[in-house]
Amino acid sequence: MARRARPAWLLLLVPLALTIAWTGLNHDVRFVLGTLQTAGRAGLSPSEVFVHRPMAYRLVLALADAGSSLPVPGREAVVRVLALVAVLLVALLLRAGLLRYRPAPEATAVAAATGIALALAPNWDFLQPEWLAVVFAAGGVGAALRIRRPVPAALLGGALLALTVLVKYTTAPTAVVALGVVAVLDRRRALLTGVLGAPIGLGLFGLTILIEPREWRWFRELSTLNGASPLSRGFAVSDARALAGTVLNEALAVPVVALLPVSVVVLARLAAGRRARLAWLLLPAAAVFVVLAAVVLQGQWFQYHLAALVPFAAAVAGLAWARWSTEHGGPPRALVLPALALGVGIPIVSAATTEWRLAHGTPVYAALAVLVVGGVLVALRDRGRTWPAAALLGASAVFVVPVWPSAPYSFDAIHADYTNTERVAAARLDERLFAPVRAQIGPDTPVVYLAFGDMAYFFGNPASCRYPAPVFVQRGTYIPAVRALESYRENLGCLERPDAGYLVVQPSWLALDRLPPDVAAGLRSRFDCDRALPAGELTVCPRR
């Protein structure tokens, strides 16, 4: 068995070659790393710093940032290597757990597809809390199924599922889906894992608050800070439209998500009995529903909020692929033919200009729908198989689409103008433009940032404040309720730090004129922006 599995695991080397070399990290991950770095240089630990992410996530990223003293490309390569090693280990654990319940081809296909989907996830997904939650969840499933004794299995699996929740809280649906996977294979273990995992999660959350009492306040304030959430304003018809647009964009960004209905129908076709066929239709639908519920709850419609769907869809496709191949001697045409079409077609339309994509979304989505419906119809009637070479080409094309150089963060929604290549070029430009100013003011000079965290990531000067990126102040400029929060007042206090030699402003994110008049006047009285040093999109104002 081990020899036949080895080639499948060699596929996991492909992500290393494709992603480490050039892709870099997305702006949100740089936000977290930059905020932790600039506060850390002023003596604050990751547990003390607010970055709009829970402590569990902050600590994991701080541990991953082992190359923080390296130049940015080397630093990000280290982070990616560590993340991909974790993915490989989790995929191996998942396969080992599945092997106790399913044949080797199925266990290998599911685990390999999950690992490759995580490693080749869209750049906006990679290392986001939703992505990290799936890594923990996959490990939780593997541990809960692999360890022979039920109680130790449930303890380790429950601890990993607790971390799945704690990296963002809105990632709880990912833990629910993982428990559902365990329940399909072993209901007793799933129940025990859930029963033990809940108090472990509560205990870790309590420990978090014990370490940093502000964490409880930040937890309670998050819904106010996210003013777009239906928790704050109620659900509207516009939310349904926005959700549909987000899902369509995800299907175009990640073809394996578009193929999920086809994979489900293939598995339903292979199921023995009406009850099993119905389960294959209902259970994946329930998993998708809980993931979408978390997206609606946040109400921001960012593509990475759907990150859990990518490995889930890949795992289902891998299972359909392996099960059909076992029964029919080769992969199903219903999956391979649409995969070939999507693997070729999506890079072509995605490489078009942003203006073209914004103007042609409807026909592109219609073509996508026709292709998926065609795949479902073929799956309902198909009894054949495809050539192995075509099947391998289709699988490779589907998985590589998200990391293609021209792949945009979304087709025609938020950050449609961000592509993998453009983000790399923007990072290099920021580094080049910031370097002379940093050299002039000195890299160890404390500053106050009125900038998004990725600007602090590249600028790098220390900020002796719990809120190096002033998220509460920035949100307070357009969400009135935020101005009543205690953290908002605490964040304002950071702007008065007497040790700061410069004010670093990113006008596109938080211009001085958007601040309350008295706050803006106080900053102008302390910093001379008439003598500002230009640094790309930043304005660096010296102290008077």
BAZA-820073 format. One line per field, with one value per residue (C-alpha): y, z, x. Coordinates in nm, 3 decimals, decimal comma. Layout:
N
y: Y_...;
z: Z_...;
x: X_...;
//
This chain:
544
y: 0,000_0,244_0,211_0,287_0,592_0,742_0,902_1,080_1,240_1,351_1,578_1,783_1,894_2,086_2,359_2,415_2,481_2,697_2,914_2,971_3,110_3,427_3,459_3,621_3,676_3,862_4,209_4,085_3,843_4,119_4,339_4,093_4,031_4,401_4,497_4,229_4,321_4,697_4,655_4,380_4,610_4,843_4,560_4,438_4,066_3,920_3,855_4,229_4,364_4,417_4,312_4,234_3,865_3,651_3,567_3,207_3,331_3,599_3,346_3,100_3,368_3,498_3,145_3,111_3,441_3,286_3,475_3,824_3,961_3,847_4,057_4,037_3,766_3,541_3,613_3,524_3,213_3,092_3,154_2,967_2,673_2,633_2,657_2,400_2,161_2,187_2,113_1,807_1,671_1,729_1,561_1,258_1,244_1,273_0,986_0,771_0,833_0,764_0,441_0,286_0,324_0,350_0,173_0,308_0,470_0,669_0,771_0,876_1,068_1,260_1,348_1,440_1,656_1,831_1,898_2,020_2,245_2,403_2,442_2,584_2,795_3,142_3,388_3,583_3,263_3,147_3,180_3,367_3,247_3,059_2,877_2,802_2,675_2,411_2,300_2,246_2,086_1,839_1,750_1,710_1,467_1,268_1,252_1,158_0,868_0,754_0,703_0,360_0,440_0,658_0,891_0,999_1,030_1,253_1,461_1,541_1,574_1,794_2,016_2,069_2,146_2,390_2,571_2,563_2,782_2,998_3,132_3,356_3,234_3,270_2,962_2,748_2,610_2,458_2,261_2,154_2,025_1,837_1,674_1,578_1,404_1,208_1,123_0,977_0,730_0,680_0,843_0,739_0,905_1,216_1,249_1,196_1,444_1,708_1,646_1,676_1,945_2,194_2,227_2,228_2,522_2,705_2,640_2,776_3,080_3,136_3,103_3,361_3,610_3,528_3,609_3,928_4,055_4,293_3,991_3,962_4,325_4,290_3,980_4,171_4,471_4,281_4,289_4,668_4,704_4,514_4,750_4,556_4,250_4,162_4,125_4,504_4,605_4,300_4,085_4,253_4,143_4,305_4,051_3,766_3,931_3,994_3,633_3,504_3,727_3,608_3,241_3,296_3,475_3,190_2,936_3,127_3,177_2,810_2,566_2,276_2,472_2,504_2,127_2,047_1,976_1,739_1,557_1,515_1,373_1,128_1,003_0,983_0,774_0,532_0,507_0,183_0,246_0,541_0,645_0,665_0,861_1,108_1,144_1,232_1,508_1,648_1,627_1,829_2,081_2,115_2,166_2,439_2,600_2,637_2,783_3,033_3,122_3,239_3,452_3,615_3,672_3,876_4,057_4,174_3,947_3,887_3,579_3,438_3,400_3,102_2,945_2,636_2,546_2,498_2,192_2,058_2,063_1,917_1,632_1,547_1,555_1,333_1,082_1,083_1,040_0,742_0,569_0,595_0,478_0,172_0,077_0,177_0,150_0,523_0,875_0,994_1,196_1,409_1,555_1,538_1,708_2,014_2,028_2,054_2,324_2,524_2,478_2,635_2,882_3,045_3,162_3,314_3,520_3,601_3,740_4,002_4,359_4,454_4,673_4,382_4,151_4,407_4,447_4,077_3,902_3,790_3,595_3,442_3,324_3,192_2,991_2,858_2,753_2,577_2,388_2,277_2,174_1,982_1,802_1,712_1,575_1,366_1,239_1,128_0,906_0,837_0,487_0,543_0,664_0,893_0,843_0,870_1,139_1,357_1,301_1,404_1,711_1,813_1,770_1,967_2,248_2,280_2,294_2,535_2,799_2,989_3,036_3,131_3,460_3,642_3,501_3,789_3,798_3,809_3,812_4,120_4,182_4,311_4,351_4,248_4,462_4,259_3,975_3,753_3,929_4,276_4,206_4,094_4,405_4,630_4,477_4,534_4,893_4,963_4,824_5,036_5,358_5,316_5,223_5,575_5,733_5,460_5,516_5,889_5,874_5,563_5,215_5,224_5,560_5,516_5,633_5,661_5,485_5,605_5,331_4,981_4,712_4,601_4,948_4,898_4,558_4,722_5,039_4,847_5,123_5,044_5,165_5,151_5,096_4,809_4,935_4,996_4,991_5,213_4,997_5,135_5,495_5,421_5,239_5,518_5,760_5,587_5,369_5,604_5,322_5,247_5,589_5,479_5,178_5,172_5,039_5,339_5,572_5,358_5,363_5,744_5,756_5,591_5,894_6,104_5,895_6,139_5,911_5,905_6,095_6,074_6,037_5,784_5,849_5,649_5,903_5,643_5,447_5,714_6,076_6,338_6,522_6,218_6,223_6,414_6,783_6,793_6,475_6,602_6,939_6,768_6,563_6,872_7,055_6,776_6,680_6,905_6,756_7,063_6,923_6,564_6,309_6,138_5,758_5,614_5,612_5,714_6,061_6,073_6,386_6,482_6,591_6,967;
z: 0,000_0,092_-0,244_-0,437_-0,218_-0,263_-0,608_-0,480_-0,200_-0,444_-0,592_-0,275_-0,387_-0,671_-0,440_-0,300_-0,646_-0,757_-0,455_-0,261_-0,559_-0,619_-0,485_-0,147_0,113_0,084_0,228_0,525_0,643_0,599_0,809_1,098_1,065_1,023_1,326_1,543_1,421_1,476_1,820_1,903_1,826_2,092_2,348_2,314_2,283_2,027_2,308_2,387_2,037_1,861_1,496_1,438_1,489_1,807_2,015_1,890_1,535_1,639_1,826_1,535_1,289_1,534_1,558_1,180_1,132_1,215_0,939_1,042_1,021_0,660_0,353_0,265_-0,007_0,222_0,520_0,328_0,182_0,537_0,640_0,334_0,384_0,746_0,646_0,369_0,599_0,836_0,545_0,446_0,801_0,838_0,504_0,612_0,944_0,762_0,530_0,825_0,996_0,685_0,618_0,926_0,768_0,390_0,119_0,049_-0,290_-0,132_0,175_-0,038_-0,289_-0,021_0,185_-0,119_-0,267_0,068_0,106_-0,250_-0,229_0,090_-0,052_-0,382_-0,229_-0,373_-0,241_-0,060_0,128_0,219_0,594_0,661_0,976_0,760_0,582_0,908_1,057_0,783_0,856_1,221_1,125_0,885_1,156_1,401_1,170_1,118_1,491_1,591_1,343_1,357_1,726_1,824_2,176_2,155_2,449_2,346_1,988_2,101_2,323_2,044_1,781_2,014_2,092_1,720_1,656_1,947_1,774_1,455_1,635_1,831_1,531_1,446_1,616_1,291_1,185_1,416_1,110_0,987_1,312_1,269_0,918_1,047_1,320_1,053_0,853_1,162_1,233_0,884_0,957_1,333_1,521_1,863_1,805_1,668_1,976_2,210_2,016_2,036_2,405_2,495_2,242_2,378_2,728_2,580_2,363_2,654_2,869_2,605_2,560_2,937_2,935_2,657_2,871_3,171_2,968_2,820_2,985_2,695_2,476_2,628_2,554_2,199_2,154_2,257_2,040_1,716_1,598_1,640_1,467_1,172_1,094_0,781_0,982_0,987_1,363_1,370_1,109_1,027_0,714_0,386_0,030_-0,074_0,144_-0,062_-0,383_-0,236_-0,118_-0,464_-0,620_-0,369_-0,440_-0,817_-0,784_-0,573_-0,832_-1,099_-0,881_-0,775_-1,037_-0,790_-0,604_-0,928_-0,974_-0,629_-0,759_-1,020_-0,759_-0,533_-0,815_-0,909_-0,550_-0,530_-0,849_-0,690_-0,360_-0,274_-0,192_-0,186_0,167_0,084_-0,234_-0,039_0,223_-0,048_-0,167_0,174_0,377_0,139_0,105_0,484_0,497_0,234_0,416_0,748_0,575_0,389_0,716_0,858_0,547_0,588_0,958_0,875_0,587_0,422_0,114_0,099_-0,103_0,172_0,396_0,171_0,216_0,385_0,069_-0,133_0,049_0,116_-0,254_-0,337_-0,088_-0,229_-0,584_-0,479_-0,325_-0,637_-0,855_-0,653_-0,606_-0,973_-1,080_-0,857_-1,005_-1,369_-1,417_-1,458_-1,356_-1,452_-1,769_-1,581_-1,376_-1,617_-1,918_-1,724_-1,539_-1,869_-1,992_-1,668_-1,642_-1,986_-1,992_-1,650_-1,689_-2,025_-1,898_-1,570_-1,756_-1,922_-1,796_-1,487_-1,701_-1,932_-1,639_-1,470_-1,795_-1,889_-1,562_-1,667_-1,981_-1,806_-1,513_-1,754_-1,938_-1,604_-1,507_-1,842_-1,798_-1,444_-1,542_-1,836_-1,599_-1,370_-1,666_-1,779_-1,422_-1,414_-1,721_-1,756_-1,715_-1,884_-1,795_-1,943_-2,048_-1,749_-1,926_-1,981_-1,623_-1,483_-1,707_-1,596_-1,227_-1,260_-1,449_-1,191_-0,893_-1,053_-1,161_-0,825_-0,826_-1,193_-1,225_-1,377_-1,129_-0,971_-0,610_-0,746_-1,099_-1,068_-0,694_-0,413_-0,516_-0,873_-0,973_-0,751_-0,932_-0,806_-1,031_-0,941_-0,568_-0,606_-0,810_-0,557_-0,270_-0,449_-0,527_-0,163_-0,045_-0,294_-0,213_0,165_0,193_0,143_0,397_0,653_0,606_0,654_0,975_1,113_1,132_1,514_1,542_1,702_1,490_1,501_1,216_1,051_0,794_0,708_0,869_0,550_0,524_0,870_0,746_0,478_0,672_0,984_1,238_1,595_1,734_2,112_2,109_2,137_1,817_1,571_1,288_1,433_1,326_1,588_1,495_1,124_1,165_1,392_1,098_0,930_1,201_1,473_1,725_1,730_1,883_2,201_2,256_2,523_2,274_2,050_2,334_2,412_2,045_2,037_2,325_2,101_1,874_2,160_2,230_2,331_2,208_1,844_1,617_1,304_1,196_0,911_0,722_0,444_0,317_0,111_0,431_0,702_0,604_0,879_0,754_0,835_1,203_1,465_1,442_1,785_1,716_1,377_1,529_1,802_1,547_1,335_1,642_1,717_1,363_1,072_0,762_0,559_0,574_0,510_0,348_0,056_0,056_-0,216_-0,086_0,260_0,400_0,677_0,895_1,135_1,490_1,545;
x: 0,000_0,274_0,446_0,128_0,061_0,408_0,353_0,043_0,242_0,510_0,243_0,266_0,612_0,448_0,311_0,660_0,801_0,509_0,442_0,764_0,952_0,756_0,402_0,469_0,198_-0,130_-0,187_-0,395_-0,126_0,131_-0,100_-0,077_0,297_0,372_0,167_0,324_0,671_0,646_0,488_0,738_1,030_0,885_0,873_0,512_0,439_0,190_-0,059_-0,076_-0,132_-0,465_-0,465_-0,836_-0,755_-0,780_-0,476_-0,455_-0,407_-0,159_0,054_0,059_0,170_0,429_0,571_0,573_0,756_1,092_1,272_1,160_1,515_1,555_1,472_1,103_1,129_1,335_1,112_0,798_0,959_1,032_0,670_0,543_0,779_0,669_0,302_0,346_0,531_0,234_-0,001_0,201_0,204_-0,170_-0,240_-0,037_-0,224_-0,556_-0,465_-0,355_-0,689_-0,895_-0,703_-0,862_-1,206_-1,167_-0,965_-0,616_-0,704_-0,986_-0,788_-0,493_-0,705_-0,896_-0,588_-0,377_-0,655_-0,703_-0,330_-0,281_-0,588_-0,451_-0,102_-0,226_-0,501_-0,564_-0,309_-0,581_-0,673_-0,325_-0,255_-0,579_-0,762_-1,016_-0,732_-0,552_-0,879_-0,901_-0,544_-0,638_-0,970_-0,809_-0,560_-0,847_-1,025_-0,705_-0,627_-0,982_-0,980_-0,617_-0,540_-0,666_-0,788_-1,101_-1,031_-0,678_-0,805_-1,091_-0,862_-0,616_-0,887_-1,093_-0,794_-0,727_-1,093_-1,088_-0,800_-1,008_-1,261_-1,019_-0,826_-1,124_-1,447_-1,643_-1,447_-1,666_-1,857_-1,531_-1,508_-1,872_-1,799_-1,494_-1,704_-1,955_-1,681_-1,579_-1,944_-1,995_-1,715_-1,750_-2,039_-1,910_-1,574_-1,741_-1,960_-1,665_-1,451_-1,723_-1,789_-1,421_-1,340_-1,596_-1,445_-1,094_-1,196_-1,357_-1,052_-0,816_-1,038_-1,032_-0,653_-0,642_-0,835_-0,618_-0,305_-0,452_-0,775_-0,835_-0,904_-1,252_-1,323_-1,190_-1,405_-1,719_-1,633_-1,569_-1,931_-1,937_-1,604_-1,750_-2,034_-2,135_-2,239_-2,610_-2,559_-2,535_-2,795_-3,010_-3,026_-3,121_-3,196_-2,869_-2,689_-2,834_-2,715_-2,371_-2,348_-2,439_-2,174_-1,913_-1,989_-1,976_-1,643_-1,508_-1,619_-1,427_-1,121_-1,111_-1,249_-1,266_-1,538_-1,736_-1,707_-1,847_-2,202_-2,058_-1,849_-2,151_-2,364_-2,088_-2,075_-2,453_-2,454_-2,208_-2,397_-2,574_-2,937_-3,172_-3,079_-2,708_-2,779_-2,992_-2,718_-2,467_-2,694_-2,786_-2,465_-2,241_-2,524_-2,536_-2,157_-2,176_-2,467_-2,283_-1,977_-2,195_-2,371_-2,037_-1,981_-2,323_-2,256_-1,947_-2,115_-1,793_-1,798_-1,425_-1,326_-1,106_-1,411_-1,496_-1,152_-1,299_-1,492_-1,172_-1,024_-1,374_-1,461_-1,120_-1,166_-1,509_-1,368_-1,079_-1,318_-1,539_-1,231_-1,098_-1,432_-1,529_-1,182_-1,209_-1,546_-1,493_-1,118_-1,050_-1,160_-1,512_-1,559_-1,813_-1,527_-1,235_-1,394_-1,523_-1,190_-1,003_-1,240_-1,215_-0,840_-0,797_-1,088_-1,061_-0,698_-0,792_-1,087_-0,911_-0,611_-0,834_-0,824_-1,020_-1,245_-1,329_-1,401_-1,627_-1,823_-1,852_-1,931_-2,280_-2,182_-1,880_-2,092_-2,355_-2,089_-1,965_-2,319_-2,373_-2,046_-2,134_-2,488_-2,341_-2,108_-2,398_-2,600_-2,304_-2,260_-2,624_-2,579_-2,208_-2,067_-1,732_-1,385_-1,121_-0,761_-0,524_-0,318_-0,625_-0,736_-0,396_-0,389_-0,738_-0,656_-0,333_-0,504_-0,782_-0,546_-0,299_-0,555_-0,557_-0,178_-0,151_0,044_-0,254_-0,507_-0,704_-0,818_-1,174_-1,315_-1,535_-1,586_-1,360_-0,995_-1,068_-0,769_-0,534_-0,356_-0,078_0,172_0,044_0,073_0,434_0,516_0,340_0,539_0,868_0,771_0,678_1,010_1,201_1,014_1,026_1,394_1,543_1,307_1,376_1,747_1,702_1,496_1,668_1,509_1,488_1,310_0,964_0,672_0,293_0,115_-0,204_-0,171_-0,290_-0,077_0,095_0,246_0,397_0,520_0,733_0,821_0,917_0,984_0,877_0,544_0,507_0,131_-0,114_-0,277_0,011_-0,244_-0,521_-0,816_-1,056_-0,974_-1,008_-1,341_-1,460_-1,442_-1,739_-1,903_-2,037_-2,092_-1,718_-1,648_-1,828_-1,599_-1,331_-1,077_-1,142_-1,046_-0,743_-0,646_-0,672_-0,424_-0,165_-0,169_-0,030_0,280_0,558_0,838_0,723_0,960_0,744_0,381_0,343_0,019_-0,145_-0,402_-0,591_-0,663_-0,682_-0,630_-0,590_-0,899_-1,116_-1,022_-1,224_-1,123_-0,959_-0,758_-0,644_-0,550_-0,349_-0,155_-0,085_0,038_0,286_0,391_0,482_0,326_0,427_0,781_0,670_0,897_0,720_0,748_0,526_0,170_0,290_0,347_0,608_0,570_0,854_0,789_0,789;
//
